[in-house]
Amino acid sequence: MVAQKISGAEVSRAIEDDLVAQVSSLRQQHPSFSPRLAIVQVGGREDSNVYIRMKLRAAERIGIQAEHVKLPRDITENELLARLTELNESPAVHGIIVQMPLDSQFDIDGHKVTDAVSPHKDVDGLNTINEGRVATGDMGGFIPCTPAGCVELIKRTGVPIAGKNVVVLGRSKIVGTPVSELLKWEHATVTVCHSKTRNLSEITKTADILVVAIGRPEMVRGSWIKPGAVVIDCGINPIPDATKKTGHRLVGDVAYSEAIEVASHVTPVPNGVGPMTVAMLMKNTVLSARRQLERLLAPKWPLTPLRLVPVKPPPRYLLKIFCLNTYCVVTLCTWF
């Protein structure tokens, strides 16, 4: 058996094409309206710059106005939170992401930062409110981008998720935990493994669908995979390679050359999960813009001014009650 490659690059292009049509339709109906994304970066890590350039290019292709908010390394936590508050309050901004990790010379609480982004503009899906919605099966918020991309890739294989045994390697806040919740609500039976899990390779071999986000280069070997399984590799790790100009190449958490001999479907690295993360971020941004537009156009209460209509008064009645000891005599008299 040779596995089919699940091309995140192809699927992400299809998603982008759909988003282009949505944005074009919005602009035809509302010429002055345009989805807008703010990408907040502290410092200037080169790996972060690469990811930000990918997001800016994707936004441009779709028709989203993307603003790169560059902040210095010496910005304080309070100053950063104040800047996020400004973006939260701006009606022109529909989506906000904070590029992680923060390249700050101070010890800034990353969790406090992601929670400072309004849940209504949290297109990264990392605010605790949006995380809680995913955990409880409420998909009315924003779903974290990488987990959403993983589920979309699984669905594109045509393999049903309901009733399948799923193993997720990794329990991170960004990938492992939310993807396990999403697959649970897709009616899969989910096992989450981590660094303390015993007999790891034996557990992974029970998986009809295996999602790997462990952060270790080529940790999952072909012998760990159940024949015919769907394998989603979220890892992206540089390893030395003298044949490359850069001196290194990128590999996933799964030994791809071994996995394709066992699995039915496998995501490559690169061009697997990575492009889907960006595509789902753009999808969340357009969704946020549509929601804001719907709120703006929603009819305000009352729909019409209240109007008093004169009504002919009914005949007047006089009710006289006479109480005599334990008896009550009620007399209804017509008053002309």
ChimeraX attribute file (.defattr): number of C-alpha atoms within 10 A of each C-alpha:
attribute: neighborCount
match mode: 1-to-1
recipient: residues
	/A:1	10
	/A:2	14
	/A:3	19
	/A:4	15
	/A:5	15
	/A:6	23
	/A:7	20
	/A:8	26
	/A:9	16
	/A:10	14
	/A:11	20
	/A:12	24
	/A:13	15
	/A:14	13
	/A:15	16
	/A:16	21
	/A:17	13
	/A:18	14
	/A:19	23
	/A:20	19
	/A:21	13
	/A:22	18
	/A:23	20
	/A:24	16
	/A:25	12
	/A:26	19
	/A:27	15
	/A:28	11
	/A:29	10
	/A:30	11
	/A:31	10
	/A:32	8
	/A:33	14
	/A:34	21
	/A:35	26
	/A:36	21
	/A:37	29
	/A:38	20
	/A:39	17
	/A:40	22
	/A:41	24
	/A:42	22
	/A:43	20
	/A:44	15
	/A:45	14
	/A:46	9
	/A:47	9
	/A:48	18
	/A:49	14
	/A:50	10
	/A:51	13
	/A:52	18
	/A:53	12
	/A:54	13
	/A:55	22
	/A:56	18
	/A:57	13
	/A:58	20
	/A:59	25
	/A:60	12
	/A:61	13
	/A:62	23
	/A:63	20
	/A:64	22
	/A:65	15
	/A:66	20
	/A:67	15
	/A:68	14
	/A:69	12
	/A:70	12
	/A:71	17
	/A:72	14
	/A:73	15
	/A:74	13
	/A:75	15
	/A:76	15
	/A:77	17
	/A:78	11
	/A:79	12
	/A:80	17
	/A:81	17
	/A:82	13
	/A:83	15
	/A:84	22
	/A:85	14
	/A:86	11
	/A:87	21
	/A:88	21
	/A:89	10
	/A:90	10
	/A:91	10
	/A:92	15
	/A:93	23
	/A:94	28
	/A:95	29
	/A:96	26
	/A:97	20
	/A:98	20
	/A:99	18
	/A:100	13
	/A:101	13
	/A:102	21
	/A:103	19
	/A:104	19
	/A:105	13
	/A:106	12
	/A:107	10
	/A:108	16
	/A:109	10
	/A:110	14
	/A:111	11
	/A:112	13
	/A:113	18
	/A:114	23
	/A:115	16
	/A:116	19
	/A:117	24
	/A:118	19
	/A:119	22
	/A:120	19
	/A:121	26
	/A:122	29
	/A:123	30
	/A:124	28
	/A:125	28
	/A:126	25
	/A:127	24
	/A:128	15
	/A:129	17
	/A:130	24
	/A:131	23
	/A:132	15
	/A:133	16
	/A:134	23
	/A:135	18
	/A:136	11
	/A:137	13
	/A:138	14
	/A:139	15
	/A:140	9
	/A:141	21
	/A:142	28
	/A:143	26
	/A:144	27
	/A:145	25
	/A:146	26
	/A:147	26
	/A:148	23
	/A:149	27
	/A:150	26
	/A:151	18
	/A:152	17
	/A:153	23
	/A:154	21
	/A:155	12
	/A:156	14
	/A:157	15
	/A:158	8
	/A:159	15
	/A:160	13
	/A:161	20
	/A:162	14
	/A:163	13
	/A:164	17
	/A:165	18
	/A:166	25
	/A:167	25
	/A:168	25
	/A:169	28
	/A:170	20
	/A:171	19
	/A:172	13
	/A:173	12
	/A:174	17
	/A:175	23
	/A:176	23
	/A:177	19
	/A:178	25
	/A:179	31
	/A:180	26
	/A:181	19
	/A:182	23
	/A:183	23
	/A:184	19
	/A:185	19
	/A:186	16
	/A:187	15
	/A:188	21
	/A:189	17
	/A:190	22
	/A:191	17
	/A:192	17
	/A:193	19
	/A:194	15
	/A:195	10
	/A:196	7
	/A:197	11
	/A:198	10
	/A:199	8
	/A:200	15
	/A:201	14
	/A:202	13
	/A:203	17
	/A:204	25
	/A:205	18
	/A:206	18
	/A:207	25
	/A:208	23
	/A:209	29
	/A:210	25
	/A:211	29
	/A:212	26
	/A:213	24
	/A:214	25
	/A:215	16
	/A:216	15
	/A:217	17
	/A:218	20
	/A:219	15
	/A:220	23
	/A:221	15
	/A:222	20
	/A:223	14
	/A:224	20
	/A:225	27
	/A:226	22
	/A:227	19
	/A:228	18
	/A:229	23
	/A:230	28
	/A:231	30
	/A:232	26
	/A:233	29
	/A:234	28
	/A:235	25
	/A:236	22
	/A:237	17
	/A:238	12
	/A:239	12
	/A:240	11
	/A:241	12
	/A:242	10
	/A:243	9
	/A:244	9
	/A:245	8
	/A:246	9
	/A:247	11
	/A:248	14
	/A:249	16
	/A:250	14
	/A:251	20
	/A:252	27
	/A:253	24
	/A:254	32
	/A:255	17
	/A:256	20
	/A:257	12
	/A:258	17
	/A:259	26
	/A:260	21
	/A:261	16
	/A:262	22
	/A:263	23
	/A:264	23
	/A:265	22
	/A:266	27
	/A:267	28
	/A:268	25
	/A:269	21
	/A:270	20
	/A:271	15
	/A:272	28
	/A:273	29
	/A:274	23
	/A:275	22
	/A:276	27
	/A:277	22
	/A:278	24
	/A:279	28
	/A:280	24
	/A:281	28
	/A:282	26
	/A:283	20
	/A:284	24
	/A:285	28
	/A:286	27
	/A:287	20
	/A:288	24
	/A:289	24
	/A:290	18
	/A:291	14
	/A:292	19
	/A:293	17
	/A:294	11
	/A:295	11
	/A:296	10
	/A:297	9
	/A:298	9
	/A:299	9
	/A:300	9
	/A:301	7
	/A:302	7
	/A:303	7
	/A:304	7
	/A:305	7
	/A:306	7
	/A:307	6
	/A:308	6
	/A:309	6
	/A:310	6
	/A:311	6
	/A:312	6
	/A:313	6
	/A:314	6
	/A:315	9
	/A:316	10
	/A:317	11
	/A:318	12
	/A:319	12
	/A:320	11
	/A:321	11
	/A:322	11
	/A:323	10
	/A:324	8
	/A:325	6
	/A:326	5
	/A:327	8
	/A:328	10
	/A:329	10
	/A:330	11
	/A:331	11
	/A:332	11
	/A:333	11
	/A:334	10
	/A:335	9
	/A:336	7
